[in-house]
Amino acid sequence: MKKILLFGSQGMLGTQFFTDACESFFIIPLSRFHIDLLEPEKIEKIIEEHNPDIVINASAWTDVESAENPKNYEDVLTINAKSPGEMARVCHKRNIPFYHISTDFVFSGAEKDVFEENSPKNPCNVYGTSKAKGEEEALQYQTTKIFRTAWLYGEYGHNFVQRIVHLLKNPPRNGSGIKGVCDQWGSPTWTKNVSEVLMQACHFPERFPEQVYHAVNEGAVSRREWIEKISQILGFTKPIVSISHNSFVSLAKRPNSSVLKNTRMPLLPSWDISLKEYLLKK
């Protein structure tokens, strides 16, 4: 049984992977209670202590808004770039495969732009910039594989789908209805499908010869279309109010489009099929 060292084991994707894979692999879950990724100098020791067959990094500073606060810049860069770079260096030194989770926010496009694995990166906020830097740091080493994903939702942790389900069941008292942004596009992706990709990569690393992959459900939608599909699946009939992203006051700029196209591995289910399976199994 392969031994996997899992950074970020208590996050949305990390918890999903641990739950799905714990019977197939010996997983050592690490969270902020085991190691502080603001201290990357401690990474080598913990990898050497556990001597894993594979290292997966599902940890990150994911609060896009707080990343824009200048007092957080250095911490964001350390967690999202310096620490993954150190994980990659140590894994390369010990000839251990290193699987690093990245994001669609390394890209920023106009209306419905689509990005392939080798598309030039163009982040538009601090979070995206730090994740792009983390990719650069990690990809210096041939034992690294990057799995970019996008618009994640799942059983564990707070996410967009859970918020919308709550609003549908508890609509605003002022009768204003649920608002959906109509001019931002992405690839809604179920954590379970990403977890399955990671399990395949752990079982059969030879099937993943490239360094960068896009682990996303097929298709692209606006946030409004996403909300409408959630509402339809659950049988709600109230209309969704269409608004522009400019209606929101935000410290962080979001990409108008960060749609990821998977060209390097078997396609995952379409976004609406996975969404329906997720919602109806809850």
One Martini backbone bead per residue (centre of mass of N, CA, C, O) as a GRO file, in nm:
protein
  282
    1MET     BB    1   0.093   0.039   0.026
    2LYS     BB    2   0.079   0.355  -0.032
    3LYS     BB    3   0.241   0.651   0.080
    4ILE     BB    4   0.069   0.956   0.180
    5LEU     BB    5   0.137   1.299   0.186
    6LEU     BB    6  -0.110   1.538   0.321
    7PHE     BB    7  -0.161   1.851   0.244
    8GLY     BB    8  -0.457   1.984   0.343
    9SER     BB    9  -0.667   1.772   0.491
   10GLN     BB   10  -0.905   2.002   0.587
   11GLY     BB   11  -1.000   2.064   0.328
   12MET     BB   12  -1.212   2.016   0.077
   13LEU     BB   13  -1.021   1.828  -0.094
   14GLY     BB   14  -0.861   1.679   0.124
   15THR     BB   15  -1.106   1.540   0.256
   16GLN     BB   16  -1.205   1.392   0.006
   17PHE     BB   17  -0.952   1.227  -0.048
   18PHE     BB   18  -0.928   1.084   0.222
   19THR     BB   19  -1.206   0.946   0.209
   20ASP     BB   20  -1.159   0.793  -0.070
   21ALA     BB   21  -0.836   0.678  -0.014
   22CYS     BB   22  -0.794   0.523   0.271
   23GLU     BB   23  -0.829   0.217   0.148
   24SER     BB   24  -0.580   0.241  -0.079
   25PHE     BB   25  -0.414   0.418   0.126
   26PHE     BB   26  -0.151   0.552   0.316
   27ILE     BB   27  -0.250   0.830   0.507
   28ILE     BB   28  -0.094   1.145   0.589
   29PRO     BB   29  -0.237   1.393   0.769
   30LEU     BB   30  -0.205   1.747   0.712
   31SER     BB   31  -0.208   2.040   0.906
   32ARG     BB   32  -0.179   2.331   1.087
   33PHE     BB   33  -0.128   2.138   1.346
   34HIS     BB   34   0.151   2.014   1.216
   35ILE     BB   35   0.205   2.264   1.006
   36ASP     BB   36   0.364   2.569   0.921
   37LEU     BB   37   0.368   2.735   0.607
   38LEU     BB   38   0.537   2.987   0.729
   39GLU     BB   39   0.763   2.734   0.763
   40PRO     BB   40   0.942   2.593   0.517
   41GLU     BB   41   1.196   2.481   0.679
   42LYS     BB   42   1.008   2.222   0.792
   43ILE     BB   43   0.951   2.032   0.548
   44GLU     BB   44   1.188   1.837   0.520
   45LYS     BB   45   1.156   1.692   0.792
   46ILE     BB   46   0.863   1.574   0.748
   47ILE     BB   47   0.932   1.410   0.497
   48GLU     BB   48   1.163   1.239   0.620
   49GLU     BB   49   1.000   1.110   0.853
   50HIS     BB   50   0.777   0.965   0.652
   51ASN     BB   51   0.861   0.856   0.377
   52PRO     BB   52   0.707   0.884   0.110
   53ASP     BB   53   0.575   0.809  -0.213
   54ILE     BB   54   0.375   1.064  -0.186
   55VAL     BB   55   0.299   1.412  -0.254
   56ILE     BB   56   0.031   1.630  -0.140
   57ASN     BB   57  -0.094   1.966  -0.227
   58ALA     BB   58  -0.402   2.116  -0.071
   59SER     BB   59  -0.284   2.379   0.011
   60ALA     BB   60  -0.401   2.724   0.093
   61TRP     BB   61  -0.456   3.055   0.019
   62THR     BB   62  -0.815   3.132  -0.052
   63ASP     BB   63  -0.857   3.428   0.038
   64VAL     BB   64  -0.899   3.671  -0.186
   65GLU     BB   65  -0.950   3.925  -0.019
   66SER     BB   66  -0.721   3.909   0.206
   67ALA     BB   67  -0.482   3.907  -0.003
   68GLU     BB   68  -0.507   4.230  -0.059
   69ASN     BB   69  -0.373   4.275   0.201
   70PRO     BB   70  -0.065   4.397   0.263
   71LYS     BB   71  -0.016   4.236   0.539
   72ASN     BB   72  -0.048   3.944   0.364
   73TYR     BB   73   0.149   3.901   0.131
   74GLU     BB   74   0.379   3.727   0.253
   75ASP     BB   75   0.199   3.491   0.345
   76VAL     BB   76   0.079   3.417   0.074
   77LEU     BB   77   0.351   3.356  -0.066
   78THR     BB   78   0.446   3.136   0.125
   79ILE     BB   79   0.203   2.934   0.098
   80ASN     BB   80   0.172   2.948  -0.240
   81ALA     BB   81   0.506   2.928  -0.306
   82LYS     BB   82   0.740   2.855  -0.112
   83SER     BB   83   0.632   2.584  -0.001
   84PRO     BB   84   0.590   2.432  -0.269
   85GLY     BB   85   0.884   2.464  -0.357
   86GLU     BB   86   0.997   2.297  -0.121
   87MET     BB   87   0.848   2.038  -0.172
   88ALA     BB   88   0.965   1.994  -0.456
   89ARG     BB   89   1.263   1.984  -0.379
   90VAL     BB   90   1.250   1.745  -0.182
   91CYS     BB   91   1.122   1.541  -0.375
   92HIS     BB   92   1.346   1.546  -0.584
   93LYS     BB   93   1.578   1.460  -0.395
   94ARG     BB   94   1.390   1.179  -0.323
   95ASN     BB   95   1.211   1.078  -0.560
   96ILE     BB   96   0.916   1.221  -0.530
   97PRO     BB   97   0.608   1.259  -0.599
   98PHE     BB   98   0.446   1.580  -0.687
   99TYR     BB   99   0.118   1.708  -0.597
  100HIS     BB  100  -0.028   2.011  -0.718
  101ILE     BB  101  -0.268   2.249  -0.636
  102SER     BB  102  -0.449   2.455  -0.851
  103THR     BB  103  -0.572   2.741  -1.055
  104ASP     BB  104  -0.767   2.948  -1.260
  105PHE     BB  105  -0.636   3.229  -1.141
  106VAL     BB  106  -0.384   3.230  -1.342
  107PHE     BB  107  -0.617   3.344  -1.506
  108SER     BB  108  -0.731   3.616  -1.746
  109GLY     BB  109  -1.032   3.695  -1.914
  110ALA     BB  110  -1.262   3.735  -2.123
  111GLU     BB  111  -1.525   3.645  -2.287
  112LYS     BB  112  -1.506   3.307  -2.281
  113ASP     BB  113  -1.233   3.226  -2.224
  114VAL     BB  114  -0.987   2.969  -2.300
  115PHE     BB  115  -0.770   2.736  -2.114
  116GLU     BB  116  -0.484   2.576  -2.140
  117GLU     BB  117  -0.210   2.430  -2.002
  118ASN     BB  118  -0.007   2.633  -2.195
  119SER     BB  119  -0.111   2.890  -2.123
  120PRO     BB  120  -0.073   3.200  -2.050
  121LYS     BB  121  -0.026   3.373  -1.771
  122ASN     BB  122  -0.286   3.616  -1.604
  123PRO     BB  123  -0.315   3.751  -1.331
  124CYS     BB  124  -0.550   3.981  -1.124
  125ASN     BB  125  -0.437   3.884  -0.839
  126VAL     BB  126  -0.281   3.784  -0.557
  127TYR     BB  127  -0.364   3.495  -0.552
  128GLY     BB  128  -0.294   3.426  -0.850
  129THR     BB  129   0.003   3.514  -0.831
  130SER     BB  130   0.087   3.310  -0.609
  131LYS     BB  131   0.008   3.052  -0.770
  132ALA     BB  132   0.191   3.103  -1.013
  133LYS     BB  133   0.451   3.102  -0.847
  134GLY     BB  134   0.418   2.815  -0.738
  135GLU     BB  135   0.441   2.676  -1.009
  136GLU     BB  136   0.724   2.775  -1.082
  137GLU     BB  137   0.868   2.652  -0.841
  138ALA     BB  138   0.775   2.348  -0.889
  139LEU     BB  139   0.856   2.321  -1.212
  140GLN     BB  140   1.170   2.284  -1.170
  141TYR     BB  141   1.065   1.987  -1.112
  142GLN     BB  142   1.011   1.665  -1.247
  143THR     BB  143   0.828   1.552  -0.994
  144THR     BB  144   0.611   1.749  -1.089
  145LYS     BB  145   0.249   1.801  -1.053
  146ILE     BB  146  -0.021   1.982  -1.197
  147PHE     BB  147  -0.358   2.058  -1.060
  148ARG     BB  148  -0.604   2.220  -1.206
  149THR     BB  149  -0.879   2.406  -1.073
  150ALA     BB  150  -1.247   2.491  -1.030
  151TRP     BB  151  -1.515   2.586  -0.875
  152LEU     BB  152  -1.545   2.448  -0.600
  153TYR     BB  153  -1.730   2.161  -0.473
  154GLY     BB  154  -1.880   1.998  -0.169
  155GLU     BB  155  -1.912   1.824   0.132
  156TYR     BB  156  -1.659   2.002   0.229
  157GLY     BB  157  -1.716   2.285   0.327
  158HIS     BB  158  -1.738   2.592   0.202
  159ASN     BB  159  -1.963   2.695  -0.073
  160PHE     BB  160  -2.149   2.804  -0.334
  161VAL     BB  161  -2.367   2.583  -0.339
  162GLN     BB  162  -2.445   2.595  -0.042
  163ARG     BB  163  -2.537   2.892  -0.045
  164ILE     BB  164  -2.762   2.861  -0.256
  165VAL     BB  165  -2.932   2.651  -0.112
  166HIS     BB  166  -2.991   2.828   0.131
  167LEU     BB  167  -3.134   3.058  -0.029
  168LEU     BB  168  -3.360   2.884  -0.150
  169LYS     BB  169  -3.469   2.798   0.142
  170ASN     BB  170  -3.382   3.118   0.237
  171PRO     BB  171  -3.511   3.376   0.137
  172PRO     BB  172  -3.529   3.691   0.108
  173ARG     BB  173  -3.744   3.904   0.282
  174ASN     BB  174  -3.755   4.141   0.053
  175GLY     BB  175  -3.792   3.987  -0.237
  176SER     BB  176  -3.530   4.017  -0.437
  177GLY     BB  177  -3.377   3.773  -0.468
  178ILE     BB  178  -3.151   3.600  -0.649
  179LYS     BB  179  -2.823   3.672  -0.741
  180GLY     BB  180  -2.654   3.664  -1.073
  181VAL     BB  181  -2.370   3.644  -1.241
  182CYS     BB  182  -2.337   3.705  -1.609
  183ASP     BB  183  -1.995   3.802  -1.651
  184GLN     BB  184  -1.887   3.512  -1.540
  185TRP     BB  185  -1.655   3.242  -1.619
  186GLY     BB  186  -1.656   2.875  -1.569
  187SER     BB  187  -1.565   2.547  -1.393
  188PRO     BB  188  -1.754   2.351  -1.240
  189THR     BB  189  -1.632   2.144  -0.954
  190TRP     BB  190  -1.608   1.834  -0.819
  191THR     BB  191  -1.419   1.696  -0.577
  192LYS     BB  192  -1.459   1.396  -0.648
  193ASN     BB  193  -1.333   1.412  -0.935
  194VAL     BB  194  -1.052   1.505  -0.841
  195SER     BB  195  -0.996   1.271  -0.652
  196GLU     BB  196  -0.997   1.057  -0.879
  197VAL     BB  197  -0.752   1.166  -1.026
  198LEU     BB  198  -0.548   1.137  -0.793
  199MET     BB  199  -0.580   0.832  -0.764
  200GLN     BB  200  -0.480   0.763  -1.047
  201ALA     BB  201  -0.199   0.899  -1.013
  202CYS     BB  202  -0.116   0.706  -0.780
  203HIS     BB  203  -0.159   0.432  -0.924
  204PHE     BB  204  -0.084   0.571  -1.242
  205PRO     BB  205   0.172   0.768  -1.324
  206GLU     BB  206   0.218   0.684  -1.632
  207ARG     BB  207  -0.061   0.841  -1.724
  208PHE     BB  208   0.117   1.118  -1.625
  209PRO     BB  209   0.359   1.274  -1.814
  210GLU     BB  210   0.284   1.543  -1.747
  211GLN     BB  211   0.290   1.852  -1.551
  212VAL     BB  212   0.001   1.957  -1.663
  213TYR     BB  213  -0.343   1.981  -1.539
  214HIS     BB  214  -0.706   1.970  -1.602
  215ALA     BB  215  -0.935   1.937  -1.322
  216VAL     BB  216  -1.242   1.939  -1.485
  217ASN     BB  217  -1.539   1.997  -1.565
  218GLU     BB  218  -1.734   2.007  -1.826
  219GLY     BB  219  -1.758   2.324  -1.920
  220ALA     BB  220  -1.936   2.653  -1.936
  221VAL     BB  221  -2.032   2.915  -1.699
  222SER     BB  222  -2.218   3.114  -1.534
  223ARG     BB  223  -2.329   3.196  -1.229
  224ARG     BB  224  -2.622   3.211  -1.308
  225GLU     BB  225  -2.642   2.933  -1.447
  226TRP     BB  226  -2.566   2.778  -1.198
  227ILE     BB  227  -2.805   2.863  -1.022
  228GLU     BB  228  -3.029   2.766  -1.212
  229LYS     BB  229  -2.949   2.466  -1.195
  230ILE     BB  230  -2.987   2.427  -0.897
  231SER     BB  231  -3.285   2.508  -0.891
  232GLN     BB  232  -3.388   2.297  -1.093
  233ILE     BB  233  -3.298   2.035  -0.947
  234LEU     BB  234  -3.466   2.128  -0.670
  235GLY     BB  235  -3.751   2.275  -0.771
  236PHE     BB  236  -3.723   2.569  -0.827
  237THR     BB  237  -3.898   2.884  -0.962
  238LYS     BB  238  -3.748   3.125  -0.906
  239PRO     BB  239  -3.602   3.385  -1.028
  240ILE     BB  240  -3.300   3.511  -1.149
  241VAL     BB  241  -3.098   3.780  -1.093
  242SER     BB  242  -2.934   3.982  -1.313
  243ILE     BB  243  -2.581   4.061  -1.283
  244SER     BB  244  -2.299   4.238  -1.242
  245HIS     BB  245  -1.982   4.237  -1.110
  246ASN     BB  246  -1.996   4.556  -1.055
  247SER     BB  247  -2.204   4.531  -0.807
  248PHE     BB  248  -1.950   4.457  -0.650
  249VAL     BB  249  -1.763   4.504  -0.364
  250SER     BB  250  -1.402   4.469  -0.419
  251LEU     BB  251  -1.069   4.412  -0.373
  252ALA     BB  252  -1.085   4.183  -0.581
  253LYS     BB  253  -1.016   4.079  -0.885
  254ARG     BB  254  -1.195   3.912  -1.134
  255PRO     BB  255  -1.233   3.705  -1.374
  256ASN     BB  256  -1.430   3.684  -1.644
  257SER     BB  257  -1.233   3.444  -1.744
  258SER     BB  258  -1.144   3.077  -1.636
  259VAL     BB  259  -1.154   2.859  -1.848
  260LEU     BB  260  -1.096   2.511  -1.852
  261LYS     BB  261  -0.902   2.289  -2.060
  262ASN     BB  262  -0.900   1.944  -2.129
  263THR     BB  263  -0.610   1.772  -2.313
  264ARG     BB  264  -0.453   1.522  -2.115
  265MET     BB  265  -0.719   1.369  -2.025
  266PRO     BB  266  -0.975   1.228  -1.932
  267LEU     BB  267  -1.285   1.318  -1.922
  268LEU     BB  268  -1.501   1.469  -1.735
  269PRO     BB  269  -1.781   1.535  -1.635
  270SER     BB  270  -2.020   1.729  -1.665
  271TRP     BB  271  -2.123   1.982  -1.465
  272ASP     BB  272  -2.435   1.898  -1.450
  273ILE     BB  273  -2.404   1.603  -1.373
  274SER     BB  274  -2.242   1.642  -1.110
  275LEU     BB  275  -2.437   1.833  -0.971
  276LYS     BB  276  -2.676   1.639  -0.957
  277GLU     BB  277  -2.541   1.416  -0.795
  278TYR     BB  278  -2.472   1.589  -0.551
  279LEU     BB  279  -2.761   1.701  -0.477
  280LEU     BB  280  -2.918   1.407  -0.472
  281LYS     BB  281  -2.725   1.275  -0.236
  282LYS     BB  282  -2.782   1.473   0.020
   0.00000   0.00000   0.00000
